[in-house]
Structure formats: C-alpha cells, structure tokens
Amino acid sequence: MQIGVFTVGDVTPDPTNGRTPSEAERIQAMVAIALKAEEIGLDVFATGEHHNPPFVPSSPTTMLGYVAARTSRLLLSTATTLITTTTR
C-alpha cells in the first residue's frame, strides 16, 4: 500500500485568517508540501490539472518535473477528483 498527498492547487481563503494567497504563494506551498511528504516518509505526491480560477496547476507535469529534481524517492503523479468545483 502507498500513502501520499493529493492537491487540486486551489487558491482560496485560509479558513483560519481569511487571507487568500497569491498564485505564486500557492505554487510555492504545493512544492513545500511535496518536499515535506518525502521528508516524513510518504510515498506519493499528486496534483490535478485545472485551467480556470481558483486553481493554479494548469501544467502539472511542469510542477512535477520541478519536484522530481528536488526529491529522490517520491512517486509523482497527476490525479483528479470528480467533485464538482464551483466558485462563488
């Protein structure tokens, strides 16, 4: 069994403070999550692909390539969720 993390790369307000990160901050956070996943021994990091707000990963393979260059054993993957996403 493999255990990992999946993100859809949403740029939404933080529920604890109401602040919405910039797209650049969200991308940096996604990379940090992937690096932390490997550091703590998780097996997989996956991200979805979206081309509309409030999501940033329009090119998941580019991000995964960057993460691959910074990790050594983490399995990287694209992923999806079938939950309908809407904005207010």
PyMOL Python script that loads the backbone (N, CA, C, O; Angstrom):
from pymol import cmd

cmd.read_pdbstr("""\
ATOM      1  N   MET A   1       0.833  -1.158   0.000  1.00  0.00           N
ATOM      2  CA  MET A   1       0.000   0.000   0.000  1.00  0.00           C
ATOM      3  C   MET A   1       0.893   1.241   0.000  1.00  0.00           C
ATOM      4  O   MET A   1       1.929   1.275   0.664  1.00  0.00           O
ATOM      5  N   GLN A   2       0.475   2.257  -0.754  1.00  0.00           N
ATOM      6  CA  GLN A   2       1.185   3.525  -0.799  1.00  0.00           C
ATOM      7  C   GLN A   2       0.305   4.606  -0.165  1.00  0.00           C
ATOM      8  O   GLN A   2      -0.913   4.625  -0.342  1.00  0.00           O
ATOM      9  N   ILE A   3       0.949   5.490   0.566  1.00  0.00           N
ATOM     10  CA  ILE A   3       0.229   6.587   1.205  1.00  0.00           C
ATOM     11  C   ILE A   3       0.836   7.886   0.721  1.00  0.00           C
ATOM     12  O   ILE A   3       2.058   8.020   0.660  1.00  0.00           O
ATOM     13  N   GLY A   4      -0.009   8.843   0.376  1.00  0.00           N
ATOM     14  CA  GLY A   4       0.516  10.094  -0.134  1.00  0.00           C
ATOM     15  C   GLY A   4      -0.427  11.253   0.031  1.00  0.00           C
ATOM     16  O   GLY A   4      -1.384  11.206   0.804  1.00  0.00           O
ATOM     17  N   VAL A   5      -0.131  12.308  -0.723  1.00  0.00           N
ATOM     18  CA  VAL A   5      -0.855  13.570  -0.652  1.00  0.00           C
ATOM     19  C   VAL A   5      -1.321  13.942  -2.053  1.00  0.00           C
ATOM     20  O   VAL A   5      -0.593  13.751  -3.027  1.00  0.00           O
ATOM     21  N   PHE A   6      -2.528  14.470  -2.149  1.00  0.00           N
ATOM     22  CA  PHE A   6      -3.079  14.963  -3.403  1.00  0.00           C
ATOM     23  C   PHE A   6      -3.557  16.389  -3.195  1.00  0.00           C
ATOM     24  O   PHE A   6      -4.190  16.688  -2.183  1.00  0.00           O
ATOM     25  N   THR A   7      -3.265  17.269  -4.137  1.00  0.00           N
ATOM     26  CA  THR A   7      -3.748  18.637  -4.058  1.00  0.00           C
ATOM     27  C   THR A   7      -4.374  19.045  -5.385  1.00  0.00           C
ATOM     28  O   THR A   7      -3.923  18.632  -6.454  1.00  0.00           O
ATOM     29  N   VAL A   8      -5.405  19.849  -5.302  1.00  0.00           N
ATOM     30  CA  VAL A   8      -6.022  20.401  -6.504  1.00  0.00           C
ATOM     31  C   VAL A   8      -5.492  21.798  -6.787  1.00  0.00           C
ATOM     32  O   VAL A   8      -5.867  22.415  -7.784  1.00  0.00           O
ATOM     33  N   GLY A   9      -4.616  22.303  -5.910  1.00  0.00           N
ATOM     34  CA  GLY A   9      -3.995  23.602  -6.142  1.00  0.00           C
ATOM     35  C   GLY A   9      -4.947  24.773  -6.061  1.00  0.00           C
ATOM     36  O   GLY A   9      -4.829  25.736  -6.819  1.00  0.00           O
ATOM     37  N   ASP A  10      -5.882  24.690  -5.148  1.00  0.00           N
ATOM     38  CA  ASP A  10      -6.872  25.759  -5.049  1.00  0.00           C
ATOM     39  C   ASP A  10      -6.296  27.003  -4.380  1.00  0.00           C
ATOM     40  O   ASP A  10      -5.529  26.921  -3.421  1.00  0.00           O
ATOM     41  N   VAL A  11      -6.686  28.149  -4.913  1.00  0.00           N
ATOM     42  CA  VAL A  11      -6.297  29.440  -4.348  1.00  0.00           C
ATOM     43  C   VAL A  11      -7.554  30.004  -3.692  1.00  0.00           C
ATOM     44  O   VAL A  11      -8.309  30.763  -4.301  1.00  0.00           O
ATOM     45  N   THR A  12      -7.753  29.623  -2.462  1.00  0.00           N
ATOM     46  CA  THR A  12      -8.943  30.026  -1.721  1.00  0.00           C
ATOM     47  C   THR A  12      -8.539  30.628  -0.378  1.00  0.00           C
ATOM     48  O   THR A  12      -7.416  30.414   0.078  1.00  0.00           O
ATOM     49  N   PRO A  13      -9.433  31.374   0.259  1.00  0.00           N
ATOM     50  CA  PRO A  13      -9.088  31.986   1.537  1.00  0.00           C
ATOM     51  C   PRO A  13      -8.741  30.946   2.600  1.00  0.00           C
ATOM     52  O   PRO A  13      -9.369  29.891   2.693  1.00  0.00           O
ATOM     53  N   ASP A  14      -7.735  31.269   3.392  1.00  0.00           N
ATOM     54  CA  ASP A  14      -7.352  30.438   4.528  1.00  0.00           C
ATOM     55  C   ASP A  14      -8.491  30.502   5.547  1.00  0.00           C
ATOM     56  O   ASP A  14      -8.881  31.596   5.956  1.00  0.00           O
ATOM     57  N   PRO A  15      -9.028  29.366   5.961  1.00  0.00           N
ATOM     58  CA  PRO A  15     -10.170  29.400   6.886  1.00  0.00           C
ATOM     59  C   PRO A  15      -9.810  29.932   8.273  1.00  0.00           C
ATOM     60  O   PRO A  15     -10.699  30.317   9.032  1.00  0.00           O
ATOM     61  N   THR A  16      -8.527  29.958   8.614  1.00  0.00           N
ATOM     62  CA  THR A  16      -8.149  30.433   9.944  1.00  0.00           C
ATOM     63  C   THR A  16      -7.956  31.943  10.013  1.00  0.00           C
ATOM     64  O   THR A  16      -8.152  32.550  11.066  1.00  0.00           O
ATOM     65  N   ASN A  17      -7.564  32.559   8.874  1.00  0.00           N
ATOM     66  CA  ASN A  17      -7.329  34.003   8.925  1.00  0.00           C
ATOM     67  C   ASN A  17      -7.994  34.789   7.797  1.00  0.00           C
ATOM     68  O   ASN A  17      -7.937  36.018   7.789  1.00  0.00           O
ATOM     69  N   GLY A  18      -8.624  34.098   6.847  1.00  0.00           N
ATOM     70  CA  GLY A  18      -9.336  34.764   5.759  1.00  0.00           C
ATOM     71  C   GLY A  18      -8.457  35.292   4.640  1.00  0.00           C
ATOM     72  O   GLY A  18      -8.975  35.827   3.660  1.00  0.00           O
ATOM     73  N   ARG A  19      -7.142  35.159   4.754  1.00  0.00           N
ATOM     74  CA  ARG A  19      -6.224  35.666   3.732  1.00  0.00           C
ATOM     75  C   ARG A  19      -6.174  34.707   2.543  1.00  0.00           C
ATOM     76  O   ARG A  19      -6.082  33.492   2.714  1.00  0.00           O
ATOM     77  N   THR A  20      -6.236  35.269   1.348  1.00  0.00           N
ATOM     78  CA  THR A  20      -6.105  34.468   0.133  1.00  0.00           C
ATOM     79  C   THR A  20      -4.676  34.602  -0.381  1.00  0.00           C
ATOM     80  O   THR A  20      -4.216  35.714  -0.636  1.00  0.00           O
ATOM     81  N   PRO A  21      -3.969  33.485  -0.535  1.00  0.00           N
ATOM     82  CA  PRO A  21      -2.590  33.567  -1.028  1.00  0.00           C
ATOM     83  C   PRO A  21      -2.572  33.938  -2.510  1.00  0.00           C
ATOM     84  O   PRO A  21      -3.553  33.744  -3.228  1.00  0.00           O
ATOM     85  N   SER A  22      -1.440  34.474  -2.949  1.00  0.00           N
ATOM     86  CA  SER A  22      -1.268  34.720  -4.382  1.00  0.00           C
ATOM     87  C   SER A  22      -1.074  33.374  -5.077  1.00  0.00           C
ATOM     88  O   SER A  22      -0.835  32.357  -4.425  1.00  0.00           O
ATOM     89  N   GLU A  23      -1.180  33.377  -6.392  1.00  0.00           N
ATOM     90  CA  GLU A  23      -0.945  32.138  -7.131  1.00  0.00           C
ATOM     91  C   GLU A  23       0.491  31.660  -6.929  1.00  0.00           C
ATOM     92  O   GLU A  23       0.733  30.460  -6.797  1.00  0.00           O
ATOM     93  N   ALA A  24       1.437  32.585  -6.904  1.00  0.00           N
ATOM     94  CA  ALA A  24       2.840  32.213  -6.683  1.00  0.00           C
ATOM     95  C   ALA A  24       3.022  31.580  -5.307  1.00  0.00           C
ATOM     96  O   ALA A  24       3.736  30.587  -5.167  1.00  0.00           O
ATOM     97  N   GLU A  25       2.379  32.153  -4.296  1.00  0.00           N
ATOM     98  CA  GLU A  25       2.468  31.575  -2.948  1.00  0.00           C
ATOM     99  C   GLU A  25       1.870  30.180  -2.911  1.00  0.00           C
ATOM    100  O   GLU A  25       2.393  29.300  -2.228  1.00  0.00           O
ATOM    101  N   ARG A  26       0.783  29.969  -3.635  1.00  0.00           N
ATOM    102  CA  ARG A  26       0.137  28.649  -3.650  1.00  0.00           C
ATOM    103  C   ARG A  26       1.038  27.619  -4.317  1.00  0.00           C
ATOM    104  O   ARG A  26       1.158  26.490  -3.841  1.00  0.00           O
ATOM    105  N   ILE A  27       1.669  28.008  -5.415  1.00  0.00           N
ATOM    106  CA  ILE A  27       2.585  27.082  -6.085  1.00  0.00           C
ATOM    107  C   ILE A  27       3.757  26.745  -5.164  1.00  0.00           C
ATOM    108  O   ILE A  27       4.149  25.582  -5.063  1.00  0.00           O
ATOM    109  N   GLN A  28       4.318  27.753  -4.492  1.00  0.00           N
ATOM    110  CA  GLN A  28       5.405  27.507  -3.550  1.00  0.00           C
ATOM    111  C   GLN A  28       4.954  26.574  -2.430  1.00  0.00           C
ATOM    112  O   GLN A  28       5.715  25.708  -1.997  1.00  0.00           O
ATOM    113  N   ALA A  29       3.718  26.749  -1.959  1.00  0.00           N
ATOM    114  CA  ALA A  29       3.194  25.879  -0.901  1.00  0.00           C
ATOM    115  C   ALA A  29       3.038  24.449  -1.392  1.00  0.00           C
ATOM    116  O   ALA A  29       3.313  23.507  -0.649  1.00  0.00           O
ATOM    117  N   MET A  30       2.598  24.274  -2.637  1.00  0.00           N
ATOM    118  CA  MET A  30       2.447  22.927  -3.183  1.00  0.00           C
ATOM    119  C   MET A  30       3.792  22.217  -3.262  1.00  0.00           C
ATOM    120  O   MET A  30       3.890  21.030  -2.951  1.00  0.00           O
ATOM    121  N   VAL A  31       4.824  22.938  -3.678  1.00  0.00           N
ATOM    122  CA  VAL A  31       6.174  22.351  -3.724  1.00  0.00           C
ATOM    123  C   VAL A  31       6.628  21.999  -2.314  1.00  0.00           C
ATOM    124  O   VAL A  31       7.183  20.923  -2.089  1.00  0.00           O
ATOM    125  N   ALA A  32       6.396  22.900  -1.365  1.00  0.00           N
ATOM    126  CA  ALA A  32       6.787  22.637   0.028  1.00  0.00           C
ATOM    127  C   ALA A  32       6.074  21.400   0.573  1.00  0.00           C
ATOM    128  O   ALA A  32       6.671  20.610   1.305  1.00  0.00           O
ATOM    129  N   ILE A  33       4.808  21.230   0.220  1.00  0.00           N
ATOM    130  CA  ILE A  33       4.051  20.054   0.665  1.00  0.00           C
ATOM    131  C   ILE A  33       4.676  18.778   0.098  1.00  0.00           C
ATOM    132  O   ILE A  33       4.823  17.780   0.804  1.00  0.00           O
ATOM    133  N   ALA A  34       5.043  18.823  -1.186  1.00  0.00           N
ATOM    134  CA  ALA A  34       5.672  17.643  -1.803  1.00  0.00           C
ATOM    135  C   ALA A  34       6.995  17.309  -1.119  1.00  0.00           C
ATOM    136  O   ALA A  34       7.271  16.144  -0.833  1.00  0.00           O
ATOM    137  N   LEU A  35       7.806  18.322  -0.859  1.00  0.00           N
ATOM    138  CA  LEU A  35       9.089  18.086  -0.201  1.00  0.00           C
ATOM    139  C   LEU A  35       8.892  17.543   1.208  1.00  0.00           C
ATOM    140  O   LEU A  35       9.620  16.648   1.638  1.00  0.00           O
ATOM    141  N   LYS A  36       7.919  18.075   1.921  1.00  0.00           N
ATOM    142  CA  LYS A  36       7.632  17.589   3.276  1.00  0.00           C
ATOM    143  C   LYS A  36       7.110  16.163   3.226  1.00  0.00           C
ATOM    144  O   LYS A  36       7.434  15.357   4.098  1.00  0.00           O
ATOM    145  N   ALA A  37       6.300  15.837   2.213  1.00  0.00           N
ATOM    146  CA  ALA A  37       5.775  14.473   2.075  1.00  0.00           C
ATOM    147  C   ALA A  37       6.922  13.477   1.986  1.00  0.00           C
ATOM    148  O   ALA A  37       6.894  12.434   2.639  1.00  0.00           O
ATOM    149  N   GLU A  38       7.928  13.794   1.182  1.00  0.00           N
ATOM    150  CA  GLU A  38       9.076  12.884   1.089  1.00  0.00           C
ATOM    151  C   GLU A  38       9.842  12.850   2.408  1.00  0.00           C
ATOM    152  O   GLU A  38      10.248  11.783   2.871  1.00  0.00           O
ATOM    153  N   GLU A  39      10.036  14.017   3.007  1.00  0.00           N
ATOM    154  CA  GLU A  39      10.797  14.095   4.259  1.00  0.00           C
ATOM    155  C   GLU A  39      10.201  13.223   5.360  1.00  0.00           C
ATOM    156  O   GLU A  39      10.938  12.600   6.124  1.00  0.00           O
ATOM    157  N   ILE A  40       8.873  13.175   5.445  1.00  0.00           N
ATOM    158  CA  ILE A  40       8.244  12.410   6.524  1.00  0.00           C
ATOM    159  C   ILE A  40       7.959  10.968   6.137  1.00  0.00           C
ATOM    160  O   ILE A  40       7.402  10.211   6.931  1.00  0.00           O
ATOM    161  N   GLY A  41       8.336  10.580   4.916  1.00  0.00           N
ATOM    162  CA  GLY A  41       8.231   9.183   4.532  1.00  0.00           C
ATOM    163  C   GLY A  41       6.993   8.775   3.763  1.00  0.00           C
ATOM    164  O   GLY A  41       6.733   7.582   3.603  1.00  0.00           O
ATOM    165  N   LEU A  42       6.215   9.746   3.280  1.00  0.00           N
ATOM    166  CA  LEU A  42       5.085   9.372   2.436  1.00  0.00           C
ATOM    167  C   LEU A  42       5.606   8.852   1.102  1.00  0.00           C
ATOM    168  O   LEU A  42       6.765   9.070   0.749  1.00  0.00           O
ATOM    169  N   ASP A  43       4.743   8.166   0.369  1.00  0.00           N
ATOM    170  CA  ASP A  43       5.152   7.515  -0.874  1.00  0.00           C
ATOM    171  C   ASP A  43       4.839   8.317  -2.134  1.00  0.00           C
ATOM    172  O   ASP A  43       5.581   8.244  -3.113  1.00  0.00           O
ATOM    173  N   VAL A  44       3.737   9.088  -2.116  1.00  0.00           N
ATOM    174  CA  VAL A  44       3.207   9.678  -3.345  1.00  0.00           C
ATOM    175  C   VAL A  44       2.845  11.145  -3.137  1.00  0.00           C
ATOM    176  O   VAL A  44       2.355  11.537  -2.078  1.00  0.00           O
ATOM    177  N   PHE A  45       3.099  11.943  -4.171  1.00  0.00           N
ATOM    178  CA  PHE A  45       2.561  13.312  -4.251  1.00  0.00           C
ATOM    179  C   PHE A  45       1.880  13.420  -5.601  1.00  0.00           C
ATOM    180  O   PHE A  45       2.474  13.092  -6.628  1.00  0.00           O
ATOM    181  N   ALA A  46       0.635  13.879  -5.605  1.00  0.00           N
ATOM    182  CA  ALA A  46      -0.121  14.004  -6.849  1.00  0.00           C
ATOM    183  C   ALA A  46      -0.809  15.366  -6.907  1.00  0.00           C
ATOM    184  O   ALA A  46      -1.172  15.938  -5.879  1.00  0.00           O
ATOM    185  N   THR A  47      -0.978  15.865  -8.106  1.00  0.00           N
ATOM    186  CA  THR A  47      -1.684  17.123  -8.300  1.00  0.00           C
ATOM    187  C   THR A  47      -2.595  17.019  -9.511  1.00  0.00           C
ATOM    188  O   THR A  47      -2.326  16.274 -10.454  1.00  0.00           O
ATOM    189  N   GLY A  48      -3.663  17.772  -9.465  1.00  0.00           N
ATOM    190  CA  GLY A  48      -4.604  17.799 -10.579  1.00  0.00           C
ATOM    191  C   GLY A  48      -4.214  18.844 -11.603  1.00  0.00           C
ATOM    192  O   GLY A  48      -3.219  19.550 -11.440  1.00  0.00           O
ATOM    193  N   GLU A  49      -5.004  18.938 -12.659  1.00  0.00           N
ATOM    194  CA  GLU A  49      -4.797  19.939 -13.710  1.00  0.00           C
ATOM    195  C   GLU A  49      -6.081  20.730 -13.863  1.00  0.00           C
ATOM    196  O   GLU A  49      -7.162  20.165 -14.027  1.00  0.00           O
ATOM    197  N   HIS A  50      -5.944  22.049 -13.807  1.00  0.00           N
ATOM    198  CA  HIS A  50      -7.100  22.935 -13.953  1.00  0.00           C
ATOM    199  C   HIS A  50      -6.702  24.128 -14.799  1.00  0.00           C
ATOM    200  O   HIS A  50      -5.544  24.545 -14.784  1.00  0.00           O
ATOM    201  N   HIS A  51      -7.657  24.683 -15.540  1.00  0.00           N
ATOM    202  CA  HIS A  51      -7.387  25.841 -16.390  1.00  0.00           C
ATOM    203  C   HIS A  51      -8.308  27.002 -16.075  1.00  0.00           C
ATOM    204  O   HIS A  51      -8.516  27.878 -16.915  1.00  0.00           O
ATOM    205  N   ASN A  52      -8.855  27.015 -14.885  1.00  0.00           N
ATOM    206  CA  ASN A  52      -9.752  28.105 -14.506  1.00  0.00           C
ATOM    207  C   ASN A  52      -9.573  28.425 -13.029  1.00  0.00           C
ATOM    208  O   ASN A  52      -9.202  27.558 -12.238  1.00  0.00           O
ATOM    209  N   PRO A  53      -9.838  29.669 -12.662  1.00  0.00           N
ATOM    210  CA  PRO A  53      -9.756  30.031 -11.238  1.00  0.00           C
ATOM    211  C   PRO A  53     -10.779  29.236 -10.442  1.00  0.00           C
ATOM    212  O   PRO A  53     -11.823  28.883 -10.992  1.00  0.00           O
ATOM    213  N   PRO A  54     -10.537  28.949  -9.219  1.00  0.00           N
ATOM    214  CA  PRO A  54      -9.446  29.396  -8.361  1.00  0.00           C
ATOM    215  C   PRO A  54      -8.319  28.376  -8.234  1.00  0.00           C
ATOM    216  O   PRO A  54      -7.806  28.172  -7.134  1.00  0.00           O
ATOM    217  N   PHE A  55      -7.928  27.743  -9.305  1.00  0.00           N
ATOM    218  CA  PHE A  55      -6.890  26.709  -9.261  1.00  0.00           C
ATOM    219  C   PHE A  55      -5.666  27.150 -10.050  1.00  0.00           C
ATOM    220  O   PHE A  55      -5.797  27.855 -11.051  1.00  0.00           O
ATOM    221  N   VAL A  56      -4.463  26.738  -9.606  1.00  0.00           N
ATOM    222  CA  VAL A  56      -3.237  27.158 -10.282  1.00  0.00           C
ATOM    223  C   VAL A  56      -2.551  26.108 -11.144  1.00  0.00           C
ATOM    224  O   VAL A  56      -1.833  26.495 -12.066  1.00  0.00           O
ATOM    225  N   PRO A  57      -2.717  24.820 -10.916  1.00  0.00           N
ATOM    226  CA  PRO A  57      -1.890  23.875 -11.678  1.00  0.00           C
ATOM    227  C   PRO A  57      -2.407  23.596 -13.095  1.00  0.00           C
ATOM    228  O   PRO A  57      -3.024  22.561 -13.350  1.00  0.00           O
ATOM    229  N   SER A  58      -2.144  24.539 -14.015  1.00  0.00           N
ATOM    230  CA  SER A  58      -2.565  24.312 -15.394  1.00  0.00           C
ATOM    231  C   SER A  58      -1.576  23.419 -16.140  1.00  0.00           C
ATOM    232  O   SER A  58      -1.889  22.906 -17.214  1.00  0.00           O
ATOM    233  N   SER A  59      -0.394  23.233 -15.579  1.00  0.00           N
ATOM    234  CA  SER A  59       0.605  22.353 -16.173  1.00  0.00           C
ATOM    235  C   SER A  59       1.231  21.490 -15.079  1.00  0.00           C
ATOM    236  O   SER A  59       2.346  21.762 -14.635  1.00  0.00           O
ATOM    237  N   PRO A  60       0.513  20.448 -14.644  1.00  0.00           N
ATOM    238  CA  PRO A  60       1.040  19.648 -13.541  1.00  0.00           C
ATOM    239  C   PRO A  60       2.361  18.957 -13.867  1.00  0.00           C
ATOM    240  O   PRO A  60       3.170  18.733 -12.966  1.00  0.00           O
ATOM    241  N   THR A  61       2.595  18.622 -15.111  1.00  0.00           N
ATOM    242  CA  THR A  61       3.847  17.938 -15.441  1.00  0.00           C
ATOM    243  C   THR A  61       5.053  18.848 -15.236  1.00  0.00           C
ATOM    244  O   THR A  61       6.133  18.372 -14.885  1.00  0.00           O
ATOM    245  N   THR A  62       4.882  20.151 -15.452  1.00  0.00           N
ATOM    246  CA  THR A  62       5.971  21.090 -15.209  1.00  0.00           C
ATOM    247  C   THR A  62       6.292  21.140 -13.725  1.00  0.00           C
ATOM    248  O   THR A  62       7.458  21.081 -13.334  1.00  0.00           O
ATOM    249  N   MET A  63       5.261  21.249 -12.899  1.00  0.00           N
ATOM    250  CA  MET A  63       5.479  21.272 -11.451  1.00  0.00           C
ATOM    251  C   MET A  63       6.081  19.951 -10.975  1.00  0.00           C
ATOM    252  O   MET A  63       7.008  19.943 -10.164  1.00  0.00           O
ATOM    253  N   LEU A  64       5.560  18.850 -11.473  1.00  0.00           N
ATOM    254  CA  LEU A  64       6.072  17.551 -11.048  1.00  0.00           C
ATOM    255  C   LEU A  64       7.525  17.356 -11.483  1.00  0.00           C
ATOM    256  O   LEU A  64       8.301  16.711 -10.779  1.00  0.00           O
ATOM    257  N   GLY A  65       7.890  17.905 -12.628  1.00  0.00           N
ATOM    258  CA  GLY A  65       9.286  17.846 -13.064  1.00  0.00           C
ATOM    259  C   GLY A  65      10.192  18.607 -12.108  1.00  0.00           C
ATOM    260  O   GLY A  65      11.291  18.155 -11.786  1.00  0.00           O
ATOM    261  N   TYR A  66       9.724  19.762 -11.657  1.00  0.00           N
ATOM    262  CA  TYR A  66      10.489  20.548 -10.684  1.00  0.00           C
ATOM    263  C   TYR A  66      10.621  19.785  -9.370  1.00  0.00           C
ATOM    264  O   TYR A  66      11.702  19.725  -8.785  1.00  0.00           O
ATOM    265  N   VAL A  67       9.514  19.202  -8.911  1.00  0.00           N
ATOM    266  CA  VAL A  67       9.550  18.423  -7.671  1.00  0.00           C
ATOM    267  C   VAL A  67      10.465  17.214  -7.837  1.00  0.00           C
ATOM    268  O   VAL A  67      11.197  16.862  -6.912  1.00  0.00           O
ATOM    269  N   ALA A  68      10.432  16.581  -8.998  1.00  0.00           N
ATOM    270  CA  ALA A  68      11.292  15.409  -9.240  1.00  0.00           C
ATOM    271  C   ALA A  68      12.764  15.773  -9.119  1.00  0.00           C
ATOM    272  O   ALA A  68      13.567  14.975  -8.636  1.00  0.00           O
ATOM    273  N   ALA A  69      13.122  16.979  -9.556  1.00  0.00           N
ATOM    274  CA  ALA A  69      14.512  17.410  -9.470  1.00  0.00           C
ATOM    275  C   ALA A  69      14.944  17.670  -8.032  1.00  0.00           C
ATOM    276  O   ALA A  69      16.139  17.714  -7.741  1.00  0.00           O
ATOM    277  N   ARG A  70      13.986  17.842  -7.139  1.00  0.00           N
ATOM    278  CA  ARG A  70      14.304  18.164  -5.737  1.00  0.00           C
ATOM    279  C   ARG A  70      14.073  17.007  -4.782  1.00  0.00           C
ATOM    280  O   ARG A  70      14.359  17.123  -3.590  1.00  0.00           O
ATOM    281  N   THR A  71      13.560  15.889  -5.287  1.00  0.00           N
ATOM    282  CA  THR A  71      13.298  14.721  -4.446  1.00  0.00           C
ATOM    283  C   THR A  71      14.037  13.518  -5.025  1.00  0.00           C
ATOM    284  O   THR A  71      14.553  13.567  -6.142  1.00  0.00           O
ATOM    285  N   SER A  72      14.077  12.434  -4.242  1.00  0.00           N
ATOM    286  CA  SER A  72      14.813  11.267  -4.740  1.00  0.00           C
ATOM    287  C   SER A  72      13.992   9.989  -4.793  1.00  0.00           C
ATOM    288  O   SER A  72      14.311   9.099  -5.582  1.00  0.00           O
ATOM    289  N   ARG A  73      12.954   9.865  -3.987  1.00  0.00           N
ATOM    290  CA  ARG A  73      12.225   8.604  -3.980  1.00  0.00           C
ATOM    291  C   ARG A  73      10.704   8.770  -4.047  1.00  0.00           C
ATOM    292  O   ARG A  73       9.980   7.776  -4.115  1.00  0.00           O
ATOM    293  N   LEU A  74      10.225   9.980  -4.029  1.00  0.00           N
ATOM    294  CA  LEU A  74       8.789  10.245  -4.018  1.00  0.00           C
ATOM    295  C   LEU A  74       8.176   9.901  -5.372  1.00  0.00           C
ATOM    296  O   LEU A  74       8.662  10.356  -6.408  1.00  0.00           O
ATOM    297  N   LEU A  75       7.117   9.106  -5.368  1.00  0.00           N
ATOM    298  CA  LEU A  75       6.388   8.799  -6.587  1.00  0.00           C
ATOM    299  C   LEU A  75       5.511   9.997  -6.914  1.00  0.00           C
ATOM    300  O   LEU A  75       4.733  10.446  -6.073  1.00  0.00           O
ATOM    301  N   LEU A  76       5.634  10.516  -8.132  1.00  0.00           N
ATOM    302  CA  LEU A  76       4.883  11.704  -8.540  1.00  0.00           C
ATOM    303  C   LEU A  76       3.839  11.317  -9.564  1.00  0.00           C
ATOM    304  O   LEU A  76       4.074  10.463 -10.419  1.00  0.00           O
ATOM    305  N   SER A  77       2.666  11.962  -9.467  1.00  0.00           N
ATOM    306  CA  SER A  77       1.562  11.565 -10.330  1.00  0.00           C
ATOM    307  C   SER A  77       0.620  12.730 -10.572  1.00  0.00           C
ATOM    308  O   SER A  77       0.525  13.658  -9.768  1.00  0.00           O
ATOM    309  N   THR A  78      -0.070  12.659 -11.692  1.00  0.00           N
ATOM    310  CA  THR A  78      -1.219  13.533 -11.868  1.00  0.00           C
ATOM    311  C   THR A  78      -2.412  12.794 -11.296  1.00  0.00           C
ATOM    312  O   THR A  78      -2.402  11.568 -11.193  1.00  0.00           O
ATOM    313  N   ALA A  79      -3.431  13.533 -10.927  1.00  0.00           N
ATOM    314  CA  ALA A  79      -4.606  12.935 -10.311  1.00  0.00           C
ATOM    315  C   ALA A  79      -5.808  13.815 -10.590  1.00  0.00           C
ATOM    316  O   ALA A  79      -5.675  14.918 -11.119  1.00  0.00           O
ATOM    317  N   THR A  80      -6.951  13.331 -10.239  1.00  0.00           N
ATOM    318  CA  THR A  80      -8.159  14.118 -10.456  1.00  0.00           C
ATOM    319  C   THR A  80      -9.172  13.827  -9.360  1.00  0.00           C
ATOM    320  O   THR A  80      -9.077  12.832  -8.641  1.00  0.00           O
ATOM    321  N   THR A  81     -10.115  14.698  -9.258  1.00  0.00           N
ATOM    322  CA  THR A  81     -11.247  14.469  -8.381  1.00  0.00           C
ATOM    323  C   THR A  81     -12.508  14.758  -9.188  1.00  0.00           C
ATOM    324  O   THR A  81     -12.522  15.673 -10.011  1.00  0.00           O
ATOM    325  N   LEU A  82     -13.532  14.007  -8.963  1.00  0.00           N
ATOM    326  CA  LEU A  82     -14.764  14.182  -9.715  1.00  0.00           C
ATOM    327  C   LEU A  82     -15.784  15.070  -9.018  1.00  0.00           C
ATOM    328  O   LEU A  82     -16.901  15.248  -9.503  1.00  0.00           O
ATOM    329  N   ILE A  83     -15.398  15.616  -7.893  1.00  0.00           N
ATOM    330  CA  ILE A  83     -16.286  16.525  -7.187  1.00  0.00           C
ATOM    331  C   ILE A  83     -16.425  17.809  -7.999  1.00  0.00           C
ATOM    332  O   ILE A  83     -15.425  18.383  -8.429  1.00  0.00           O
ATOM    333  N   THR A  84     -17.623  18.248  -8.205  1.00  0.00           N
ATOM    334  CA  THR A  84     -17.844  19.485  -8.947  1.00  0.00           C
ATOM    335  C   THR A  84     -17.221  20.645  -8.190  1.00  0.00           C
ATOM    336  O   THR A  84     -17.386  20.775  -6.977  1.00  0.00           O
ATOM    337  N   THR A  85     -16.514  21.471  -8.912  1.00  0.00           N
ATOM    338  CA  THR A  85     -15.901  22.641  -8.294  1.00  0.00           C
ATOM    339  C   THR A  85     -16.592  23.896  -8.816  1.00  0.00           C
ATOM    340  O   THR A  85     -16.775  24.072 -10.020  1.00  0.00           O
ATOM    341  N   THR A  86     -16.959  24.734  -7.908  1.00  0.00           N
ATOM    342  CA  THR A  86     -17.616  25.985  -8.275  1.00  0.00           C
ATOM    343  C   THR A  86     -17.001  27.106  -7.484  1.00  0.00           C
ATOM    344  O   THR A  86     -16.404  26.894  -6.428  1.00  0.00           O
ATOM    345  N   THR A  87     -17.155  28.312  -8.010  1.00  0.00           N
ATOM    346  CA  THR A  87     -16.712  29.485  -7.286  1.00  0.00           C
ATOM    347  C   THR A  87     -17.929  30.313  -6.931  1.00  0.00           C
ATOM    348  O   THR A  87     -18.993  30.187  -7.538  1.00  0.00           O
ATOM    349  N   ARG A  88     -17.753  31.144  -5.954  1.00  0.00           N
ATOM    350  CA  ARG A  88     -18.873  31.985  -5.537  1.00  0.00           C
ATOM    351  C   ARG A  88     -18.969  33.220  -6.367  1.00  0.00           C
ATOM    352  O   ARG A  88     -19.859  34.042  -6.149  1.00  0.00           O
TER     353      ARG A  88
END
""", "prot")
cmd.dss("prot")
cmd.show_as("cartoon", "prot")
cmd.util.cbc("prot")
cmd.orient("prot")
